[in-house]
Each structure stands twice: as C-alpha cells, then as structure tokens.
Amino acid sequence: MNKYTSACKHDDVVKGLCYGGIARRVTKVREINSTNDNVVLLDAGDQFQGSLWFNIFKGREASLFMNELHYDAMTFGNHEFDNGVAGLVPFLKNLTFPVTTCNLDASREPRLQGKFQQHVVLTKSGQKIGIIGYITEDTSSISNPGDTVSFKPVVEAVRKEVAALKTAVDGLDVLVGGHTHSFLYTGKQPSNEQPEGPYPTIITQSNGRKVLVVQTFWAGKYLGFLNVTFNSDGDVDSWNGEPILLDNSTEQDPAIERILDTMKPAVEKEKNKIVGYSAVYLEGDNKVCRLHECNLGNLITDGMVTFHASRYSQNDSWTDKPIAILNSGGIRSPIAQGNISKGDVLTTMPFGNMVDVITIKGKYIRAAFEHSVEFYDPTDRPGAFLQVSGIHVTYNLCNEPGSRVVSISTRCGDCWIPRYQLLDDEKIYRVIALNFVIKGGDGYTVIKNNLIHHTEFNSLDSNVFIKYLKSNRPITKGVEGRITIQNNCINSSCTIRLSLLLIVCASLMNIMGKWS
C-alpha cells in the first residue's frame, strides 16, 4: 500500500514508498521473537475483506499467512462474518492457533461448535496469561452472520469471563484494540497518520490498577509493539514501545515472497485492468467519509444514479430515480490521483453488494438521515453515516439524537432541469441504495421496516462504479456542499470506547501485541 493505504503503484515501488504487507510483517515479527523473551502475538480480527486478495481467495490467504506467523490467539472482527458462517468455517478449519470470543452465542450453529473458545490461557516462563476476545455486539447489523448466531452485550460477557479467569490470572492489564482503526502513538508521528491519543493510553481503575490500551491503525501498515514489566504482585510496573511503521527499512521475507509469487498471477490479472482516470485524489479515509461529505462518496453515489438514469427510457423526464444513498462503511479505501485499476475499485468496495431501488415515504427518508448521525462520534466513526447524490442535508449536531436534521432537499427526477425541493414527508420517493442498507444493515431498520417496495436489479456495486469511471474521464469530483454540519458539539476524545476487540489479562514481562 502507499502511505494513504490505497494501492501501491509502480512509481511508489521505485521510490521505496510502499508500506506493510505480509512479507514485511513476518520479518519484523521474527526479529522481535529473536530478540525478546516471552512474546505474545495477538490479532484483533477483521482479516476478511479490504483487499482483492480476499475477494479471490476468500480467507485462504489469511489463514495461510497467519499460521506462518504463529499467532498465539486472535478474536473475530465483524468482517469475519461478511460471507456468513459458511464463509468463515473454512478459515477456522485451517487455523493452527486458537480463536477466542466471549460474547458470541453459536449454540444454534453446529458448524461453529469447537471452532472458538471463550478465553485462552497461555503459559510463558511459568506465568499464566489469560486472553479474552470479544466482537462488537452490533455485528448482526453491520455484517451478514445470519440467524443462527447472536452477539451478547460486551460488558456483561467480559465481566463473566474475567471472573472465570480469576483463579488462573491476576486481573486486567492490557487492552488491544481493533475495529475503529484508531491510531495511538507517543511522540512525533512516523508517517501521515495523526495520533488520536498516546500509546499506550493509560486507564486507572477504581482499585488503582493501571490498564494499558493500545491500538495501531489498520491494514497492516504498522505492527503494534508493547513491552510490559510487572512487579511481584502482578501489577503493571513499567512499559515501553510504539507501533512500528513497516516501511522500506524492513526487508520482505524471501520465503513468504515465494509463496506470494505463486498466488499473485490470479490477483494481478484482475488488479491491473485500468478502468478509469482521476485528476484528483479521491478521499476514502474513514476519518473523513464517516464524519463529513467526501468526494469519493459523491462519485460512487453519482455513479449509482447515472447507472439507473442510463436505463430510463421515458421521454417526460431524465430519470425516475434521482436520489442515491451510501453507508460510508462501504467505502474501505481512498483512490490516488492517476489511473484507476480494477484492483483500486475492489479494494475500495470489497463487499459485493447490489445496487437496488426502493420506494419509501419522505418521513422515513428523514428518519434514515437522523439515524445517519444518531451515533456520530469522531472517535468511533460508525459506518452508518450516509454519503449522497441528489440530496442536500443540513445537520445540527448540538441537538439531541433524533432531532439533528435541520433540513433535507431532494433532486427532482420528473423535470428537465434538475433542481432541489424540500423533502415532503408524505410524498413517495424512489431511492437507490445498496441491498445491505435496504435489509437493515448498519442499523437502518427504519428503511427495512417501512419501505413500500424493493426492486432488485442484480447489479454489483463495483461493476456499477467501474461503468461510471469508464464513461467519465478524467474524474474531477470534489466536495460540493451536499452535506452541511451547522454546529458540532461532539468532540473527539482520546478515550477508547467499548468497540475494542481484544482483552489481555497478563502477569508477564515482555508482551507484544499485533493486530490489523
């Protein structure tokens, strides 16, 4: 990847400006293992999705390379369920290390029996380390786990598991975070990411016990490293370490590169097809697209509208579907200025959703936009925040949730010159959206429960986007004032919320945690 976590192109390779990758990660992990005692290697999940590799190999690549790294344990991220239980089981069968998740109820799913544990206890130098993993409890609404599994409230499940571990370990010492892509760092930043808090962030419990919170961005650009020393009572005594930037100074393991070389042809064949050209940088970072209008969101939703307008054959208007919405959680990566490859598109839009159409009353559109900012949080950044085409929306985030929409205007379709009119609560609108949202994903039950009709077009989102890119060269899309935030009383915080995905209870010296 380049420094923006989009695809690393030829010029980046020549200049030595590529980051991350499994071959560098293996080199660095083995180096740490060779120079430190009592190393624990952990992963907070979300190995699925996010790359063309996953789209082709469906998790086989993740299990292969994770086994090469000899992880001690991992937990599930919500994306492990994106292809349902059926897509997860082969991955779990291939793993040679344990998976721990304490709040997943799979009692009605025989395919997951024996495939994960409530907790894991490791022994290093005679000391026991308890590891408790958990998954975000809203996985059912943001992924596709199906009806045979459910997700218990996190706090209750973790407390129960910590109590069960008390006979083996002393208490809670380290939290290894995932899911939110937060970047914690102390000191001068090593690349372009802005730290959201110190590494580690220290939380002092009511009993005076210190808990160290660590998290290291996403996509494997960094490797988290934390060295912890405990006193004779088992309490945290001292610590050091920072996320390690996996840049050109870390050599790529030759054995791993040979394995990659056998897999690359299938990936490269699809990845290198040029499907468009952008004269501008297309912003897809979740720190932008999940909080504000972003030009990549504008571009994707415009493509959705154009796709349906091009199929419209009536002579009395330009389209009957002038509005599109997109949950920003569906935007996974930015796209750099220059040629756009199919690999860029599939990295940005890896989920394989369908671009469908619903009819729905205006009042439920308004309610959907209230949900878009109901949990607005600069730290957690939920993926429900809507990017739009054919809509102008204004929010006041100082208002209470449910009352934050100030105004909504919609673009007319039954007109020859598109213009915007205030949303009519009782009018029936035709709205283009991904089937994920239509089915209630990212918490959009207001759409699922109140739509009048759902028309399925079997049009893959990435294909719709590629068609738009091919017919619009060069791309010059900008930020256009589609989404306005009048007041924002919600401030970013260094506090890490309970979307953290891995808990480590330790009584040990020299701990190293890793997550993607």
N, C-alpha and C positions, 0 to 999 in steps of 0.2 A: 504494500500500500504506500501511497505518498503521505506527506505529513497531515493531509486533511482526511485520511482514511478512505480515500477513493482509490481507484485502480492505479497501480504504479506503472507508468508508461515508459517507453523506450528512453526518452530523454532523462527521466528520473533515474533509471538504471545506470546510464552512462555517467551521470553526475554523482552517483552514490547517494541518492536521496530517497531510497526505499527503506521502509521500516517493517518490523515484525516478521511474521512468517514462522512456520513450524521449525524450519531448519535452524534459524537463529535461536528459537526458544529452547530447542534440545541442547544446543551448545552451551547456553547460559545456565540451564538447569544442571547439566552435568558438571560444569565448572563449580557451581555452588556446592553441589554434593561432594566434590573432591576436596573442597577447602573448608567445609563446615561439618561438625558432628550434629547428630540429632535433627536432621532436616525433615520437615513435613511438607509435602506438596499437595495442594488443595485446588479444587476448581469449583466456582460458584455457578456453573451451568450456562445455559444458552449456547451450547456448542452447535445446535441446529440453527439453520438459516443464516442469512447475512452474506453468502458468497455463492458464486457459480459452482464451486466445488460441491457444496451441499446440494444444490439443485440437480447435479448429475449423479453424485454418489450416495445421497440420502442418508448420511451419517456414518457410512462405512469408513470414510476418510478420517472422521473424528475419532472413532474407536481405535483405528489402527495406530494413529499417532499418539493418542493419549496413553495407550498401552506401552508404546516406545518410551514415553516419559516416566513411566512407573509411578503414576499418581498414588497417593495414599487414600484419597477419598474425593468424591465430588457430590454435589447435590443437583437436583433438577432446576433448570430455569424454565420459565413458561414456554419458551420456544421449543423445548423438547417435545411438547405436545402438539406442535403445529400440524403434523401429519397424522394426528390421532395416536391412539395406543398402538395400532398396527404398525405405524412408522417408527415408534420408539422401541418396541420389543427387540428387533434385530440388533440395534445398537447395544442394548443392555446385555444381550446374549454374548456379544463379542468382547465385552469389557473384562479385564483381568484384575480389577480393583473394585472396592465396594462403593455403592451409591447410598447416601443417607438423606432421608426426607421425613421429618416427623409429623407433618400435617397433611400428608396425602392419604386419603382413605380409598384404598383399592380393594376393599373387601368383596366388592361385587365384580371385580375384574380378574378372572383366573389367569390371564396372560401375564399379569404383573406379580403374581404370587412368587415370593422368594427372589425377586429381582432387585429389591432395595431394602434398607434397614432403617429403623427409627433413629438409631445412633450407631456410631462406630467407636470402639476403644482401641487405641494403638498403644504399644509399649516401646519406649525409646530409652535406652540406658537405665532400665529398671523403673522408669517413671511412666505412669499411665496418662494418656491424653484422650479425653472424651471429645468427640466431634458430633455435633448435631446440625443437620442441614434442614432447611425448610424452603418452601416455594411460595411465591406470592399468592395470597388467597383469592385474588381475582383472576386466576388463570382461566377459569371457565369462560370468562367474558372477553379475554384478550387472546386466547388461543383456541384450539379445537380438540379438547381432551375427550369429548363425548359424554354420554350419560352414565357410564359405568364407574367413573371415578369422581371424587369430590375433594374439596380443599378446606380443611378446618381453619378456624381463626388461629393466626400465628402465635399470638402471645400465650394463649391457653395451652396450645400444643407444646410450645417450647418450655414453658414452666413445668409441665408434666414430665417432659423428658429430662430436664435438668435435675428434677427431684429424683428420677430413677437412676441418674448417674452419680448421685452424691456419695454412694458407698465406694465408688471407684476413683473419682477425681474430686479436687477441692472446690472448684467453682468456675464461674465465667471470667475469662481473661481476655480473649481476643474475638472480635467480630470481623469476618472477612466479607465484604460487600460485593454485590453484583446487581444486575437488573437495571439500575438507574444510570449507568455509565459515568458515575461521578469520578472526578479526578482529584485525589488528595495528594498534596506534595508540600514539603517544607523547604524553603529556600528558593533560589532562582529557578524558574521553570526550564526544563531541558529542551522543550520544543514549543509548539504554538498553543498547547492547551493551557487554559487559565485554571489554576488550582481553586477548588471550592472549599478548601479547608486544609489544615495541617495533616501531615502523615507521620504517625497516626494521630487521629483525633481522640482526645482523652475524655472518657466519661467516668466520673466518680460516683459510685453507687452510694446509697444511703448508709451502708455499713463502712464506707471509706475505701472499699476495694476499687482499684482502678481497672477499667476495661479499655482496651486499645481497639479503635475502629480504623480499619484500612480498606481502601478501595482504589483501583488503578485503571480508570478509563474503560476502554472496550477494544475489541477487535485484535487483541494481542499485540498492540503497539508497544506496550510496556509489560514487564514482568514484575509483579509485586515481590518485595523482599523486606521481611521484618525479622530482626534478631532480638529475642526477648530473654532476659535473665530473671529468674525467680529466686526469692530468698528461701530460707529454711522452712518458713511457714507456708510456702506455696503461693505467695503473693508476688505480683509483678514488682520487680526491684529496679530494673533499668531496661532500656531498649534503644535500638538504633536501626537505621535502614531507610531506604527510599525506593519508590518504583524505579526500575531500571529501564531506560529507553533502549529498545532493541534496534539500534541503528547500524550503519555500515561498519562500526568498530567491532561488532560481534560477528564472527565468522559463521557461515552456514555449514552445518554438519554434512559432510560429503555422503555418508551412508543414507541420511534422510533425503538428500537431494537426488540420489539414485532412485529411491522409491518414488519420489515425486515425478521424476522424469518418465517413469512408466505410466503414470496417470495423466500427465499433462496433455498428451495429444487430444484426448477427448474434450478436455476443458478448453484448450487453445483454439480448437476448430470452431467452437461456438463463440468464445470470448472475443476473438479478433475481428469478427464481422463488423464493419463500420456501418452504422445506421443513421448517423446524423453528425452535425457540427454545431457547436455553440461558441458564439463570440464572447460569451460572458460566463463567469463562474456560477454554477447552479447550486445554491446553498441547500444542503440537506442535513446539516447537523441538528441533532435533537434539541440542542440548547437554543436554537432559533426556531425551527419549524414546529416545535411543540409549545411555543410561547408566543409566537408572532406570525404574521404573514411571511412566507418565504417564496422566492421566485421559482424554486423547483416545484413547490406545491401549486403555484399558479400555472406552471407549464403542464403538469400532469393533469390537473382538472380541466384546463383548456383543451387538452387532447381528448379527454372523455366527452366533452361537449361537441367538439368537431367531429369525432367518430360518429356520433349519432346524427348530427346535422347532415353529414355527407350521405346518409342513408335515407334522409327525409325527402319524399317525392311530391309533396303537395305544393300547390302554386300560390297559396294565400298567405304564406309566412315563411320565415327562414328555417324554423325548427319548431318542434313541439316539446323539446327537452332542452331548455336554455340554462339549466342550473345543474351544477355538479358539486358534490362534497367529497372530501377525502380525509379520513382519520390520519393525523400526522404520524402515528405509529407505523403506518405503512411505508414511510419514507425512511430507508435504512442507511443511506449514504449520500454525500454530495457527488456532483459530477464536475470534473475540472473543465476549464476552458479548452477548446480544441475539438478534435474528432471524438465522437461518442460511439463506443463499441457496444455490441450486444451484451458483453460482459459488464460494462458500466451499468446498463439498464437493469440487468438481473441482480446485480449487487445492490442497487438502489431499491428494487421492487422484487424481492425474492419469494414472496408468499404464494404466488399463483392464484390470486383472487379474480373473480369475474366482475366485469363492468355491467351492471344491471340497471333497471329503471323501476322506480316505484311511483305510485300516485298516493298523495297524502295531503291532509289539510294543513293550511298555513300555521295554525296554532301548534301543531306538533313539530313543524319545522322550527318554530320559535323555541319550543321546549328542547329540541335537539341542540340548538345553539346555547341554551342555558347549560345543558349537560357538557357542552364543549369546554366551558370554563368553570364548571362546578368544583372541580378539584385542581384548579390552576395552581401550580406550585413550581417556582423557579428551580427548586432543588430536585424534586421527584420527577417532574415533567411527564405527566401522563400522556399516552398516545392518543387520547380522545380528542384533543384539540383539533378543530376542523380547518383544513385548507379548502378554498372555494373557487369556483368560477360561476359568474352570473349572480353573485350575491355581494352586497356591501353590508357589513355588520359592524356595529359600534358597541363596545363593552365599557362598563364602569366597574372595575374590579374592586372598588371600595365598597360596593354594595354586597349584601349577603348572597350566598349561592342561591340560585333560583330567581334572582332579581337583577342579574348583571347585564342582560341585554338591554341596551338603550334604544336601538333601532335596527331594523333589517329592511333592506330594499332588495328586490329581485329583478332580474333582467327579463324583459318581455320576450316571448317567442312568437306570438301572433302579431308581429309587426315587421315592417321592412327596415326600419332603422332602430336597432336595439337601444332601449333606454331602461332606466331603473324606476320602479314604483314601490311604494311602501308595501310590505308584506300584509296581505289580507288574511286574518286568522281563519275565516270561513271558506276561503277560496281553495279549490283543489289544485295542487301543483304536481307536475311530473318532474321528478328529481333523479339524476344519475348518481349512483353510489356503488361502492364495492359490496359484493354479497356478504362479506364479513360483517360490515356495519349493518346491513339490512337484516341480518339474522341476529342482531343484538350484540355483536362484538364491540369491545371497548365500552361496554355498559350502555349501549344505545337501545335499551329495551323500549324506549318511547317510540322509536321507529318500528321495531319488530311488532309491538303490540297494537299500533294504531295505523299502519299502512292500509290503504284500501286495496291495492293490487300490486303484485310483484311480478315483473316481466323479466324472465331470464333470457339472456342473449348468447350465453356460452362464449363470451368474448374475453380472453385473458388480458388482465390489466397491462402486462408488459408488452403484449402484442399491439394493444391499442396505442400505447405510448410510442412504440417503435414506428408505427404507421404515421403518427403525427410528426415525429422527428424527421422521417424521410421526406415528408412533403413541406417542411418548413426549415429551410436552410438560408442563412445561418439563424440559430436561435439567439434572440436578443432580449428575452423576457426579463423583466425587472420586478421590483416591488411597486405595486400600483395603488395602494390605498384601499384594498378590498376589505381589510380587517383593521379597525381602529380601536385602540385602547385609550380611552379618555383619562382615566385615573387608575393607578395601580398601587394599592395599599398592601400588596402581598410581596414581602421582601424575601430575597434569597437568604438562606441560613447555612451555617456550617454544620448544623445538626443533621445527622444521618437518620432518616425515618425508617420505620419498620418495613422497608422494602428490601432490606439487606437479606442476602440469601444463604449465608453460611455462618454458623457459630462454632467457635473453637473453645473448648474448655481445656485448659492446659496447666500442667505443673512441670514445666520443662524448660531447659535452656536452648537457645538457637532454633527458633521457629521460622520457617519460610513458607509463606502462602502465595499461591498463584491463582489467578482467575482471568477469564477472558472478558 
